[in-house]
Amino acid sequence: MVAITTELRRQLSVKRSSDRAGLVFRSLLVFSLLIAFAILVAVLLTAVTRAWPILSERPLDFLTSKSSQDPSRAGVWQGIQGSVMLAAITAGVAFPIGIGAAIYLEEYAGDTRFARFTEVVVRNLAGVPSIVYGLLGLAIFVGNLGGLTGGRSVIAGGLTLACLVLPIVIITTQEALRAVPGELAQAGYGIGATQWEVIRSVVLPAAAPGILTGTVLSIARAAGEAAPILVVGALTGVFQTGTMSFLEQMQGFFTALPMQIFAFTKQPSEIWGAHAAGASVAILLVVIALNSVAIYVRARLDRNLRK
């Protein structure tokens, strides 16, 4: 009886110690969350506060006006256009290639030396500084393939950003595929489905929310990159398209929101500081819009999967 009581006391003591450790760990997690949230709020408040003079006077006009040397007329519309075109090219190139590569590595390659080597290379490329991708784009898409891309053009910039986010797309897609329970695939094989049918009808639909979230976050990162597109020829000064057609704009000079922020901050007059902050708010709105679309589509996919 005494031995049983002693054992119970020991177990209760271990449990209380474990509960205290769990409470401390959970408190640290909450503290980390609060710090991250505080930093985000500080960034938003700083940007909105500095941009308030121009956002309060001409909010829509600032977003829809073209570049100008006159601060009372300057806007960020061309930067928004450039960022949207860059994001579209980046998504159109990086998504199918990245998702296809991840499916091959996870479902077809197996545990081979080639697959392990490729995964190591991909994860290392995800940590390469963005300026290196800019130099890659300058050498390949501006230099060697300039006849196809138009040289220093939005096409070259989009392809460069696609190379930048491609490792991230592959990694996030692999993690989403690994999160799919193996029992789902085994059930598909059990009813006589082929490997491609299981991947297409079972694995990919179950992994779609995670794939979508990771890929949209990578596009949001690409939308805020300045160094790669600066290297491949994005303009930082006044940029006018005039009567250029869409195709001419795709193969001609271009700008983007990060470039306009950089251009505004270089101006000697303090009045341009509000323009730079306003452009920062604009790029935040673009990123929030992309994330909102991803959240909405992911919620729809989750509901469809539960049905």
C-alpha positions as CSV (number, residue, x, y, z in Angstrom):
1,M,0.0,0.0,0.0
2,V,2.8,2.4,0.9
3,A,4.6,1.5,-2.4
4,I,1.5,2.3,-4.4
5,T,1.0,5.6,-2.6
6,T,4.6,6.6,-3.3
7,E,4.3,5.7,-6.9
8,L,1.1,7.8,-7.2
9,R,2.9,10.7,-5.6
10,R,5.8,10.4,-8.0
11,Q,3.5,10.3,-11.0
12,L,1.6,13.3,-9.8
13,S,4.8,15.2,-9.2
14,V,6.0,14.3,-12.8
15,K,2.7,15.4,-14.2
16,R,2.7,18.7,-12.3
17,S,6.3,19.4,-13.5
18,S,5.2,18.5,-17.1
19,D,2.2,20.9,-16.8
20,R,4.4,23.7,-15.6
21,A,6.9,23.1,-18.5
22,G,4.0,23.1,-20.9
23,L,2.6,26.3,-19.4
24,V,5.9,28.1,-19.7
25,F,6.3,26.9,-23.3
26,R,2.8,28.0,-24.2
27,S,3.4,31.4,-22.6
28,L,6.5,31.8,-24.7
29,L,4.6,31.0,-27.8
30,V,1.9,33.6,-26.9
31,F,4.6,36.2,-26.2
32,S,6.2,35.5,-29.6
33,L,2.9,35.9,-31.2
34,L,2.3,39.2,-29.5
35,I,5.7,40.5,-30.5
36,A,5.1,39.6,-34.2
37,F,1.7,41.2,-34.0
38,A,3.1,44.4,-32.4
39,I,5.8,44.7,-35.2
40,L,3.1,44.3,-37.8
41,V,0.9,46.9,-36.2
42,A,3.9,49.3,-35.9
43,V,4.8,48.9,-39.6
44,L,1.2,49.5,-40.6
45,L,0.7,52.5,-38.3
46,T,4.0,54.1,-39.4
47,A,3.2,53.7,-43.1
48,V,-0.3,55.0,-42.7
49,T,0.8,57.9,-40.5
50,R,3.5,59.1,-42.8
51,A,1.2,58.6,-45.9
52,W,-1.8,60.4,-44.3
53,P,-1.1,63.8,-45.8
54,I,-1.4,62.4,-49.3
55,L,-4.0,59.8,-48.5
56,S,-6.3,62.3,-46.9
57,E,-6.0,64.8,-49.8
58,R,-6.1,62.7,-52.9
59,P,-6.4,58.9,-52.1
60,L,-8.0,57.7,-55.3
61,D,-6.1,60.2,-57.5
62,F,-2.8,59.1,-56.0
63,L,-3.6,55.4,-56.8
64,T,-4.8,56.2,-60.3
65,S,-2.3,58.9,-61.4
66,K,0.8,58.3,-63.5
67,S,4.4,59.3,-62.7
68,S,5.2,62.9,-62.6
69,Q,7.9,65.3,-61.4
70,D,5.1,67.4,-59.9
71,P,4.4,66.1,-56.4
72,S,0.8,67.3,-56.6
73,R,0.1,65.1,-59.6
74,A,2.4,62.1,-59.1
75,G,0.8,58.8,-58.5
76,V,1.6,55.1,-58.4
77,W,-0.8,53.7,-61.1
78,Q,2.0,52.5,-63.3
79,G,3.8,50.9,-60.4
80,I,0.6,49.0,-59.6
81,Q,0.3,47.9,-63.3
82,G,3.9,46.8,-63.3
83,S,3.6,44.9,-60.1
84,V,0.4,43.1,-61.2
85,M,2.0,42.1,-64.6
86,L,5.2,40.9,-62.8
87,A,3.0,38.8,-60.4
88,A,1.0,37.4,-63.3
89,I,4.1,36.3,-65.2
90,T,5.7,34.9,-62.0
91,A,2.6,32.9,-61.2
92,G,2.2,31.6,-64.7
93,V,5.8,30.3,-64.8
94,A,6.6,29.3,-61.2
95,F,3.3,27.6,-60.3
96,P,3.1,24.9,-62.9
97,I,6.8,24.2,-62.9
98,G,7.2,24.2,-59.1
99,I,4.1,22.1,-58.5
100,G,5.0,19.6,-61.2
101,A,8.6,19.3,-59.8
102,A,7.2,18.8,-56.3
103,I,4.8,16.1,-57.4
104,Y,7.6,14.3,-59.2
105,L,9.9,14.4,-56.2
106,E,7.3,13.2,-53.8
107,E,5.3,10.7,-55.8
108,Y,7.6,9.4,-58.6
109,A,11.3,9.9,-57.8
110,G,11.4,7.8,-54.7
111,D,14.2,7.7,-52.2
112,T,17.0,7.9,-54.8
113,R,20.3,9.6,-54.7
114,F,19.1,12.0,-57.5
115,A,16.0,12.9,-55.5
116,R,17.9,13.6,-52.3
117,F,20.5,15.7,-54.2
118,T,17.7,17.7,-55.9
119,E,16.0,18.4,-52.6
120,V,19.2,19.6,-51.1
121,V,19.8,21.9,-54.1
122,V,16.3,23.3,-54.0
123,R,16.4,24.0,-50.3
124,N,19.8,25.8,-50.7
125,L,18.4,27.8,-53.6
126,A,15.6,29.0,-51.4
127,G,18.1,30.8,-49.2
128,V,20.1,32.5,-52.0
129,P,19.9,36.3,-51.8
130,S,17.5,37.9,-54.3
131,I,20.2,40.0,-55.9
132,V,21.9,36.9,-57.1
133,Y,18.7,36.0,-59.0
134,G,18.8,39.5,-60.4
135,L,22.2,38.8,-61.8
136,L,21.0,35.5,-63.2
137,G,18.1,37.3,-64.9
138,L,20.4,39.9,-66.3
139,A,22.7,37.3,-67.8
140,I,20.0,35.0,-69.2
141,F,16.7,36.8,-69.8
142,V,18.2,40.2,-70.7
143,G,21.4,39.0,-72.3
144,N,21.1,35.6,-73.9
145,L,17.3,35.6,-74.4
146,G,16.9,39.3,-75.0
147,G,15.5,38.7,-78.5
148,L,12.5,36.9,-77.0
149,T,12.0,38.9,-73.8
150,G,12.7,42.3,-75.3
151,G,15.8,42.8,-73.1
152,R,15.2,45.0,-70.1
153,S,11.4,44.3,-70.0
154,V,8.6,43.2,-67.7
155,I,8.9,39.7,-69.2
156,A,12.5,39.5,-68.1
157,G,11.6,40.8,-64.7
158,G,8.7,38.3,-64.3
159,L,10.9,35.4,-65.4
160,T,13.6,36.5,-62.9
161,L,11.1,36.6,-60.0
162,A,9.7,33.2,-61.1
163,C,13.3,31.8,-60.6
164,L,13.4,33.5,-57.2
165,V,10.2,31.9,-55.9
166,L,10.4,28.6,-57.7
167,P,12.3,26.9,-54.8
168,I,9.8,28.2,-52.3
169,V,6.9,26.8,-54.4
170,I,8.5,23.4,-54.7
171,I,9.2,23.2,-50.9
172,T,5.7,24.3,-49.8
173,T,4.1,22.0,-52.3
174,Q,6.2,19.1,-51.1
175,E,5.2,19.8,-47.5
176,A,1.5,20.0,-48.5
177,L,1.8,16.6,-50.3
178,R,3.5,15.0,-47.3
179,A,0.7,16.3,-45.0
180,V,-1.9,14.2,-46.9
181,P,-2.7,11.0,-44.9
182,G,-1.3,7.9,-46.5
183,E,-4.5,6.1,-45.9
184,L,-6.3,8.2,-48.6
185,A,-3.8,7.1,-51.3
186,Q,-4.0,3.5,-50.1
187,A,-7.7,3.6,-50.3
188,G,-7.5,4.8,-53.9
189,Y,-5.1,2.0,-54.8
190,G,-7.4,-0.4,-53.0
191,I,-10.3,0.2,-55.5
192,G,-8.0,-0.3,-58.5
193,A,-7.0,3.3,-59.3
194,T,-3.7,4.0,-61.1
195,Q,-1.0,6.1,-59.5
196,W,-1.9,9.1,-61.7
197,E,-5.6,8.7,-60.9
198,V,-4.8,8.6,-57.1
199,I,-2.6,11.7,-57.4
200,R,-5.1,13.6,-59.6
201,S,-8.3,12.7,-57.7
202,V,-7.1,12.1,-54.1
203,V,-3.7,13.5,-53.2
204,L,-3.8,16.9,-55.1
205,P,-7.4,17.9,-53.9
206,A,-6.4,17.1,-50.3
207,A,-3.2,19.0,-50.6
208,A,-4.7,21.9,-52.6
209,P,-5.3,24.3,-49.6
210,G,-1.7,24.0,-48.5
211,I,-0.3,24.3,-52.0
212,L,-2.4,27.4,-52.7
213,T,-1.4,29.1,-49.4
214,G,2.3,28.5,-50.0
215,T,2.3,29.6,-53.6
216,V,0.3,32.8,-53.0
217,L,2.7,33.7,-50.1
218,S,5.6,33.3,-52.5
219,I,3.9,35.6,-55.0
220,A,3.4,38.2,-52.2
221,R,7.1,38.0,-51.5
222,A,7.9,38.5,-55.2
223,A,5.7,41.5,-55.3
224,G,7.8,43.3,-52.7
225,E,11.2,42.5,-54.2
226,A,13.2,45.4,-55.6
227,A,16.8,44.2,-56.1
228,P,16.1,41.6,-58.9
229,I,13.9,43.8,-61.0
230,L,16.3,46.7,-60.5
231,V,19.1,44.7,-61.9
232,V,17.1,43.6,-65.0
233,G,16.1,47.1,-65.8
234,A,13.1,48.4,-63.9
235,L,13.0,52.2,-64.0
236,T,13.1,54.4,-60.9
237,G,12.4,57.7,-62.5
238,V,9.4,59.2,-64.3
239,F,8.0,56.6,-66.6
240,Q,5.4,57.3,-69.3
241,T,3.9,54.6,-71.6
242,G,2.0,57.0,-73.8
243,T,0.1,55.2,-76.5
244,M,2.1,52.0,-76.2
245,S,0.1,48.8,-76.7
246,F,-0.1,46.0,-74.2
247,L,2.5,43.9,-76.1
248,E,4.8,46.9,-76.4
249,Q,4.6,47.5,-72.7
250,M,5.4,43.8,-72.0
251,Q,8.6,44.0,-74.1
252,G,9.5,47.6,-73.2
253,F,10.7,49.5,-70.1
254,F,8.7,49.0,-67.0
255,T,8.5,50.0,-63.3
256,A,6.9,48.6,-60.2
257,L,5.8,49.7,-56.8
258,P,9.1,48.9,-55.1
259,M,10.9,51.0,-57.7
260,Q,8.5,53.9,-57.2
261,I,9.1,53.8,-53.4
262,F,12.8,53.9,-54.1
263,A,12.4,56.8,-56.5
264,F,10.3,58.8,-54.1
265,T,12.7,58.3,-51.2
266,K,15.6,59.7,-53.4
267,Q,13.8,63.0,-54.0
268,P,15.4,65.9,-51.9
269,S,12.1,67.5,-50.9
270,E,10.4,66.2,-47.7
271,I,7.1,66.3,-49.5
272,W,8.0,63.2,-51.4
273,G,8.3,61.3,-48.1
274,A,4.5,61.0,-48.0
275,H,4.5,59.7,-51.5
276,A,6.9,57.0,-50.6
277,A,4.8,56.0,-47.6
278,G,1.7,56.1,-49.8
279,A,3.3,53.8,-52.3
280,S,4.2,51.5,-49.3
281,V,0.6,51.4,-48.3
282,A,-0.3,50.6,-51.9
283,I,2.0,47.6,-52.0
284,L,0.7,46.5,-48.6
285,L,-2.8,46.6,-50.1
286,V,-1.7,44.5,-53.0
287,V,-0.2,41.9,-50.7
288,I,-3.3,41.9,-48.5
289,A,-5.5,41.4,-51.5
290,L,-3.4,38.4,-52.7
291,N,-3.5,36.9,-49.2
292,S,-7.3,37.5,-48.9
293,V,-7.9,35.7,-52.2
294,A,-5.7,32.8,-51.0
295,I,-7.7,32.6,-47.7
296,Y,-11.0,32.7,-49.5
297,V,-10.1,30.0,-52.0
298,R,-8.6,27.8,-49.3
299,A,-11.8,28.1,-47.3
300,R,-13.8,27.1,-50.3
301,L,-11.5,24.1,-50.9
302,D,-11.7,23.0,-47.3
303,R,-15.5,23.1,-47.4
304,N,-15.5,21.1,-50.6
305,L,-13.2,18.5,-49.1
306,R,-15.5,18.1,-46.0
307,K,-18.6,17.4,-48.2
